[in-house]
Amino acid sequence: MKIKDIGGEAGLIDRIKTKVKLYSKNVFAGIGDDAAVLKYNKKHYFLFTTDSLVENVHFSLKYFKPEQIGTKAVEQNVSDIAAMGGVPKYALLSFYFPKNIEIGLVDGIMNGINKKCREYKISVIGGNVSSSKQIIISIAMIGFAEKKYLALRSGAKINDLIFCTGNVGPSALGLELLKKKVKGNSIKKHLDPKSMLNLARKIVKIGVNSMIDVSDGVASEIRNICSESNVGALIYADKIPISKSAIKDAEKIKKNPLDFALYGGEDFELIFTASKNKLKKLKKYSVTVIGKIVDKKYGIRLIKNNKRLKLRDGFDHFR
């Protein structure tokens, strides 16, 4: 039996989840969210997340400058903290490099990490180095969230509106352009992604019931929220925010931009749910209503051309 036979990435995580045991009563939320949540004090939770960039999986030296590898490594971790409604504070770095790597390349990656850590005021407090056949950058990030602003995947409620920040799809589309050697504005979104930390902080202060960042495509993230919240969802295809430049870029390679939005990933935008009475305040920001939460018995459906279609899975490392 292979990983793909147990449901791919999601199936593997579920399998791991059944094999671990919590030995501390201080774990408020473990496997199943963008970051682990630990009890800290009366007003705050302690957030802990980790993510990796693997050469030729998450980046290629054919496309990325060394500094861009470093900035992306930080941004994807900050995005996880943002999705919890928190603020990043500390980072541990683990580097795996080929023995013959040029030190200038290493310095460039570190320059990118330092650039983003200065921007977010994140202190690098340690880590590990080792040799490897390919470059792997792994960051463990620590942050804090006020208890009243903590956002989990498991809080979505029936009749909640489903929101999406910004525009989705350009990162995966940018990668496709790079592979096909076609120019387009979406390429920058792939090489220089940006987390929605500042916007996330504003959103949680208005009030959300659940939230997740878009790392594996809108379809996967909605599925994750529904799974953790034990609900269903209706998603309106014509409401999913896609920029005009992404539409033009998709036309260049004769692809449907909606597919990149739903099934791509690494946009680091946010999908969140909130009650209808929050709509007026939330509309002040760059957010779009793309659907609503329904009873689990209705499943997860994409409304397209007045038809209810089954929503496919998003990006999966093992499929």
Beta strands, then each sheet from edge to edge (+ up, - down):
strand 1: 27-29
strand 2: 36-39
strand 3: 44-54
strand 4: 87-97
strand 5: 123-131
strand 6: 136-146
strand 7: 161-165
strand 8: 210-213
strand 9: 232-236
strand 10: 270-274
strand 11: 287-294
strand 12: 300-304
strand 13: 307-310
sheet 1: 1+ 2- 3+ 6- 4+ 5+
sheet 2: 8+ 10- 7+ 11- 9+ 12+ 13-
end
